Amino acid sequence: MLRQALDDVTRLVLPVACPGCGLPDVRWCRACVAPLVAPPRRRERGVPRLDRLDGVPPLPVWAPADYAGPVRGVVVAWKDRGRADLDRPLGGAASRAGAAVGRLLLAGSPAPLPPRAAVLVVPAPTSAAARRARGRDPVAVLARSVASGLVATGVAARTAPLLGQRGHPRDQVGLGARARGARLGTVGLATGPAARRRAEDARRDRVACLLVDDVVTTGATLAACETALADAGLPVLGALVLAATPAPAERREPVVGPSRGAPWQPGRRSSGSPPVGAADTLARGLV
């Protein structure tokens, strides 16, 4: 009752609307959030910067939704327009997606996960300027939610902000593929003592990482993150994002899963990450 009354007063002072469709007097509507709580699907085929062009499969990437239509409006409002109230539905979506990926990892895809193995959930780094402008780090919210979903399925997961920005990288909003590609050299291990200690402990214990970001477009950020972790001796199981920009072919044709891949062969990926596995099937809605 009290919360409803406060919401009513807030709407009088600061009118709200669903950022996806503009429906007034609601923070978000179920129809606009629904794609984000769908089962995550494999998306790396449509991410050009993850294509190594040498026959080695790219980093597995899961996303429940296309970054288009109402979903785009919701994500942009949450990340860049101060809609921290959207932490609730987007955090819930990330937790559900984390649980789905956790079940895959326990089933041996994209690579066998040793019994009782731990997984570090690593958020893509946000620049200090972006954190100051937003007053927070939205991707860190997603990472915590993904970790909670993994834990719910029996994966020993915890968040670890191991990565940081180098130099003065530009915000990627509105950048083309070439400008986004410049990010490949702007990500490295965080320089703080706590981050270095976490990385050393993970390397010693042979702990694998799962990357988390809000959106994947060209894959430049994920590629930079994967390379930085691999250079530090930390294998990367894959990446989980809220939404993926549809590839041109996917806008015209039904989405199908990746082809059957070879088992994980240590050392096959020079970046230190396992290739795409074959356990994700269309029937499970996770390809």
C-alpha positions as CSV (number, residue, x, y, z in Angstrom):
1,M,0.0,0.0,0.0
2,L,2.7,2.5,1.0
3,R,4.8,1.7,-2.0
4,Q,1.8,2.1,-4.3
5,A,1.1,5.5,-2.8
6,L,4.7,6.6,-3.2
7,D,4.6,5.5,-6.9
8,D,1.4,7.5,-7.4
9,V,3.0,10.6,-6.0
10,T,6.2,10.1,-8.0
11,R,4.2,9.8,-11.2
12,L,2.5,13.1,-10.5
13,V,5.9,14.9,-10.0
14,L,8.0,12.9,-12.5
15,P,5.7,11.3,-15.1
16,V,7.0,7.9,-16.3
17,A,6.5,5.9,-19.4
18,C,7.6,2.5,-20.6
19,P,10.9,3.2,-22.5
20,G,10.1,0.5,-25.0
21,C,6.7,1.6,-26.3
22,G,5.9,4.9,-24.5
23,L,2.9,3.6,-22.6
24,P,2.3,6.2,-19.9
25,D,2.2,5.7,-16.2
26,V,4.1,2.4,-16.2
27,R,7.8,2.0,-15.6
28,W,7.9,-0.8,-18.1
29,C,5.4,-3.1,-19.7
30,R,5.5,-6.9,-19.9
31,A,5.4,-6.9,-23.7
32,C,8.6,-4.8,-24.1
33,V,10.5,-6.8,-21.4
34,A,9.3,-10.2,-22.6
35,P,12.0,-10.8,-25.2
36,L,14.7,-10.3,-22.5
37,V,13.4,-13.2,-20.5
38,A,13.3,-15.6,-23.4
39,P,15.8,-18.5,-23.4
40,P,19.3,-17.2,-24.5
41,R,20.5,-18.3,-27.9
42,R,23.9,-18.5,-29.4
43,R,24.8,-15.4,-31.4
44,E,28.5,-15.5,-32.2
45,R,27.9,-16.2,-35.9
46,G,26.6,-12.7,-36.5
47,V,29.4,-10.9,-34.5
48,P,32.2,-10.0,-37.0
49,R,35.0,-9.0,-34.6
50,L,34.9,-12.5,-33.0
51,D,35.5,-14.2,-36.3
52,R,39.2,-15.2,-36.2
53,L,39.3,-16.0,-39.9
54,D,41.6,-19.0,-39.3
55,G,39.1,-21.7,-39.0
56,V,39.1,-21.7,-35.2
57,P,35.5,-21.2,-33.8
58,P,34.7,-17.9,-32.2
59,L,34.0,-17.2,-28.6
60,P,30.5,-18.5,-27.7
61,V,28.1,-15.7,-27.1
62,W,24.6,-16.1,-25.6
63,A,21.8,-13.5,-25.7
64,P,18.1,-13.8,-25.1
65,A,17.0,-10.9,-27.2
66,D,17.7,-8.9,-30.4
67,Y,18.9,-5.4,-29.9
68,A,16.0,-3.9,-31.8
69,G,12.6,-2.3,-31.4
70,P,11.3,-1.9,-27.8
71,V,14.3,-3.9,-26.4
72,R,16.6,-1.2,-27.7
73,G,14.6,1.5,-26.1
74,V,14.6,-0.3,-22.7
75,V,18.3,-0.9,-22.7
76,V,19.2,2.6,-23.8
77,A,17.0,4.1,-21.1
78,W,18.4,1.8,-18.5
79,K,22.1,2.4,-19.4
80,D,22.2,6.0,-20.6
81,R,19.1,7.8,-19.5
82,G,19.2,7.3,-15.7
83,R,16.5,4.6,-15.5
84,A,18.0,2.7,-12.6
85,D,14.5,1.5,-11.8
86,L,15.0,-0.9,-14.7
87,D,17.6,-2.8,-12.7
88,R,14.7,-4.9,-11.5
89,P,13.5,-6.4,-14.8
90,L,16.9,-6.4,-16.5
91,G,18.6,-7.9,-13.5
92,G,15.9,-10.6,-13.4
93,A,16.4,-11.3,-17.1
94,A,20.2,-11.6,-16.6
95,S,19.6,-14.0,-13.7
96,R,17.4,-16.2,-15.8
97,A,19.9,-16.2,-18.6
98,G,22.7,-17.0,-16.2
99,A,20.8,-20.0,-14.9
100,A,20.2,-21.3,-18.5
101,V,23.9,-20.9,-19.3
102,G,24.8,-22.6,-16.0
103,R,22.8,-25.6,-17.0
104,L,24.7,-25.7,-20.2
105,L,28.0,-25.5,-18.5
106,L,27.1,-28.3,-16.1
107,A,26.0,-30.4,-19.2
108,G,29.4,-29.9,-20.8
109,S,28.8,-27.2,-23.3
110,P,30.6,-25.3,-24.7
111,A,33.3,-27.3,-22.8
112,P,33.3,-29.8,-20.0
113,L,33.2,-28.0,-16.6
114,P,35.1,-30.0,-14.0
115,P,33.1,-31.0,-10.9
116,R,32.9,-28.3,-8.3
117,A,34.7,-26.0,-10.6
118,A,34.4,-22.2,-10.0
119,V,33.5,-19.7,-12.6
120,L,34.4,-16.0,-12.5
121,V,31.8,-13.7,-13.9
122,V,33.7,-10.8,-15.4
123,P,31.9,-7.6,-16.4
124,A,33.1,-5.8,-19.5
125,P,34.9,-2.7,-18.2
126,T,33.3,0.7,-18.1
127,S,35.4,3.9,-18.4
128,A,35.7,6.2,-15.4
129,A,34.1,8.9,-17.4
130,A,31.1,6.8,-18.2
131,R,30.7,5.8,-14.6
132,R,30.8,9.4,-13.5
133,A,28.3,10.4,-16.1
134,R,25.9,7.6,-15.2
135,G,26.6,7.6,-11.5
136,R,27.0,3.8,-11.5
137,D,28.1,0.8,-13.5
138,P,25.1,-0.9,-15.1
139,V,27.1,-3.8,-16.4
140,A,28.2,-4.7,-12.9
141,V,24.5,-5.0,-12.0
142,L,24.1,-7.6,-14.8
143,A,27.2,-9.5,-13.7
144,R,25.9,-9.9,-10.2
145,S,22.6,-11.1,-11.5
146,V,24.3,-13.6,-13.9
147,A,26.4,-14.9,-11.0
148,S,23.2,-15.4,-8.9
149,G,21.6,-17.4,-11.7
150,L,24.7,-19.6,-12.1
151,V,24.8,-20.2,-8.4
152,A,21.1,-21.2,-8.4
153,T,22.0,-24.0,-10.9
154,G,24.9,-25.3,-8.8
155,V,27.8,-23.5,-10.4
156,A,30.2,-22.0,-8.0
157,A,30.2,-18.5,-9.5
158,R,31.3,-15.1,-8.2
159,T,31.8,-11.8,-9.8
160,A,35.3,-10.5,-10.4
161,P,35.9,-7.1,-12.0
162,L,39.2,-8.1,-13.5
163,L,39.3,-5.8,-16.5
164,G,39.9,-2.1,-16.9
165,Q,40.1,0.5,-19.7
166,R,43.4,1.8,-20.9
167,G,43.9,5.4,-22.1
168,H,40.8,7.4,-22.9
169,P,38.5,5.2,-24.9
170,R,35.4,6.8,-26.5
171,D,31.9,5.7,-25.7
172,Q,30.8,3.3,-28.4
173,V,27.3,4.8,-28.8
174,G,26.9,5.8,-32.5
175,L,30.3,4.5,-33.5
176,G,30.8,2.5,-36.7
177,A,32.6,-0.9,-37.0
178,R,36.0,0.7,-37.7
179,A,35.9,3.0,-34.7
180,R,34.6,0.1,-32.5
181,G,37.5,-2.0,-33.7
182,A,39.9,0.5,-32.2
183,R,38.8,-0.8,-28.8
184,L,40.8,-4.0,-29.3
185,G,43.8,-2.4,-27.7
186,T,42.0,-0.4,-24.9
187,V,41.2,-3.2,-22.5
188,G,43.6,-4.9,-20.1
189,L,43.7,-6.4,-16.6
190,A,42.7,-3.9,-13.9
191,T,45.7,-2.3,-12.3
192,G,44.5,-2.3,-8.7
193,P,46.1,-4.7,-6.1
194,A,42.7,-6.4,-5.5
195,A,42.2,-7.2,-9.2
196,R,45.8,-8.4,-9.6
197,R,45.3,-10.7,-6.6
198,R,42.1,-12.1,-7.9
199,A,43.7,-12.7,-11.3
200,E,46.7,-14.5,-9.7
201,D,44.4,-16.7,-7.6
202,A,42.2,-17.6,-10.6
203,R,45.3,-18.4,-12.7
204,R,46.7,-20.6,-9.9
205,D,43.4,-22.4,-9.4
206,R,42.7,-22.7,-13.2
207,V,39.4,-20.9,-12.9
208,A,37.5,-20.1,-16.1
209,C,35.8,-16.9,-16.8
210,L,32.4,-15.9,-18.3
211,L,32.2,-12.4,-19.8
212,V,29.1,-10.2,-19.3
213,D,28.0,-7.1,-21.2
214,D,24.8,-5.4,-22.0
215,V,24.8,-5.5,-25.8
216,V,27.0,-7.1,-28.5
217,T,27.2,-5.3,-31.9
218,T,30.5,-5.9,-33.7
219,G,32.1,-7.9,-30.8
220,A,35.0,-5.5,-30.5
221,T,34.6,-5.1,-26.7
222,L,34.2,-8.9,-26.1
223,A,37.2,-9.6,-28.3
224,A,39.3,-7.2,-26.4
225,C,38.2,-8.6,-23.1
226,E,38.8,-12.2,-24.2
227,T,42.3,-11.3,-25.4
228,A,43.2,-9.5,-22.1
229,L,42.0,-12.5,-20.0
230,A,43.7,-15.0,-22.2
231,D,47.0,-13.1,-22.2
232,A,46.8,-13.3,-18.4
233,G,46.4,-17.1,-18.5
234,L,42.7,-17.1,-17.8
235,P,40.5,-19.2,-20.1
236,V,37.1,-17.8,-21.2
237,L,34.1,-20.1,-21.5
238,G,32.0,-17.6,-23.4
239,A,30.0,-14.4,-23.0
240,L,26.5,-13.6,-21.9
241,V,24.8,-10.3,-23.0
242,L,21.3,-9.0,-22.7
243,A,20.8,-8.4,-26.4
244,A,22.6,-8.8,-29.7
245,T,22.4,-6.7,-32.8
246,P,20.9,-9.0,-35.5
247,A,23.2,-9.9,-38.3
248,P,21.9,-8.9,-41.8
249,A,21.3,-12.6,-42.7
250,E,19.4,-13.1,-39.5
251,R,17.0,-10.3,-40.4
252,R,16.0,-12.2,-43.6
253,E,16.3,-15.8,-42.6
254,P,15.2,-18.0,-39.6
255,V,18.0,-18.2,-37.0
256,V,19.6,-21.7,-36.9
257,G,22.1,-23.0,-34.4
258,P,25.9,-23.3,-35.1
259,S,27.2,-26.3,-36.8
260,R,28.5,-29.3,-34.7
261,G,31.9,-28.4,-33.4
262,A,34.9,-30.4,-32.2
263,P,35.6,-31.1,-28.5
264,W,37.6,-28.6,-26.6
265,Q,41.3,-29.2,-27.3
266,P,43.5,-27.3,-24.9
267,G,45.8,-25.0,-26.8
268,R,43.6,-25.0,-29.9
269,R,42.5,-21.4,-29.3
270,S,45.5,-19.1,-29.2
271,S,43.3,-16.8,-27.1
272,G,42.9,-19.4,-24.4
273,S,39.2,-20.1,-24.8
274,P,37.4,-23.3,-25.8
275,P,35.7,-23.6,-29.2
276,V,32.0,-23.8,-29.7
277,G,30.5,-27.0,-28.5
278,A,27.5,-29.0,-29.9
279,A,25.3,-29.6,-26.8
280,D,23.1,-26.5,-27.5
281,T,20.2,-27.6,-29.5
282,L,17.2,-25.8,-31.1
283,A,14.9,-28.0,-29.1
284,R,16.3,-26.5,-25.9
285,G,16.1,-23.0,-27.3
286,L,19.7,-22.3,-26.5
287,V,21.5,-22.1,-29.8
